[in-house]
Amino acid sequence: MCGFVGAFDLASGSKPVEEGLKEQLRSQVLEMSKKIRHRGPDWSGVYTGDNAILSHERLAIVDPFSGKQPLVSDDGKIILAANGEIYNHKEIRSEFTGKYEFQTGSDCEAILPLYKKYREGGKFEEMIEKLSGIFAFALYDSEKDMYLIARDEIGVVPLYQGWDKDGRYYVASELKALEGHCITIEEFPNGCYYWSGDEKPTKWYKRDWESYDAVKDAPCATDDKGELIDPSVIAKVRDGLESAVKAQLMSDVPYGVLLSGGLDSTVIAAITQKFAKKRVETGSLKDAWWPQLHSFAVGLEGSPDLIAAKKAADYIGTVHHEIHFTIQEALDALEDVIYHIETYDITTVRASTPMYLLARAIKAMGIKMVLSGEGSDELFAGYLYFHKAPDAKELHEELVRKMSKLHLYDCLRANKSLMAWGIEGRVPFLHKEFIDIAMRLNPTDKMSIKLPDGKQRIEKWIVRKAFEDILPPDVCWRQKEQFSDGVGYSWIDTLKEMTNQKVSDAEFAQREKRFPVNTPSTKEEYFYREIYEKLFPSPTAALCPPHEAGVACSTAKALEWDEAWKNANEPSGRAIASVHEQAY
């Protein structure tokens, strides 16, 4: 995981690109790149061409010594700046044996021969589909004077694009690199690529499961009473997730796992422990370089997550680390957190703050990569509001909506909170191949159906059942707890109380005049928005974060499921009365 800035169409500005101007633009790009050096503290590199400049800040995880970027193709004509991990790079390399001379051991170099193979005819959709990983990249073909920009299917890795007053095109891993230089800034859409000369980005990621009709007749694991009738469905989930975790363990540096004590992180930690003693790069034939797996949890003293995480760690056998924070420490960090995560979304700020504090402690341990459980709730209907889904069709369509928005919320939080301290986060639930397995399940298996005893089936039952033999029972069957709640209920309660005091009634009454774009709907959001505007003052930056009402992390559309939610706008899971055990 790294960070990069690219400037293209240098000659399209109002001035001819003379050497003096090129040097000026190069200095500007280096200055922009310096703003995201936290993403790549291990190495800086820059390419300067006649019509493009690429600057790269590297966090070295795979091939730390020879994989410096920007990468250059074997013929010296193609330049690549990439941020991410290509998990199937060895398979791609083997495909090009004798056809391409690899210059490094970097997993990202696999993109270069793929481009050379598919560029004729513009078969970029086919090219990018070959990649299994999390990535954003900018590729410049100096021979053709053309460029290709692309982002992974879900948007695990952030990417922004912008245009300056002279019409030059820029891309950057974080918004802050473009702020002050571009008059228009947008998030580059996930699952898309942009080929210079096209009018707009093209969607490369397309799946049959986006339609309910494609999955409605899939085999069911259980009958309408919740009794298991097809164990092969459960086995497919287990085998798929284990394969995803194993594929993501490639690392030449120390790594660990985030362990909140919830189902998702505990499953990932337990599977990781299964493979951690052997080095996956050797086909698990040789001992791992760091055979003891370290796990990390964060929370207020005595918080629900810390208690559950300790039980999980003891059961799994990790070297466990508890990171305690105080509410005052978290409040003091708010401005830094908003600077790094680049959003004023309420639930993202709430959850990113303890994660940011956790990342700092992990960095102090010398860990450079962690695996985490993001994505499970969106794949398996894990949020508590899904208990109110009226039918399988509504549930599946909400999951598709949630998957399309992950890059704005959980993926943004996980990536930027960790990368603020130069730590890469990997998310096996969002492995491309596993997403297809999970989203092609019959949505009926994800419903919280009413069981014969009158109770509703617990959320994410299918994941719990798939891994119940390797998890402690009280963690395996623990009710869903959103991360911002689980670190300690008093964290959110304090934020709501503090922001209610900080923002006066008179200020809030005039909020539409103060913030005519994406007007805050609560005092808490107003408070975060003021910090955000101070850090990112351009009008175009205000449009980048999401702005949507919801309850317990739902989309606005799902508010139609319950009459009581009609005017609701509270992302905490405790907002789901009659479902959360400690609801408001």
Beta strands, then each sheet from edge to edge (+ up, - down):
strand 1: 2-8
strand 2: 43-48
strand 3: 52-58
strand 4: 71-72
strand 5: 78-86
strand 6: 133-141
strand 7: 146-151
strand 8: 160-163
strand 9: 169-172
strand 10: 184-187
strand 11: 192-195
strand 12: 202-203
strand 13: 255-258
strand 14: 294-299
strand 15: 319-324
strand 16: 369-371
strand 17: 424-426
sheet 1: 2+ 3- 1+ 9- 8+ 10-
sheet 2: 4+ 5- 6+ 7- 11+ 12-
sheet 3: 15+ 14+ 13+ 16+ 17+
end
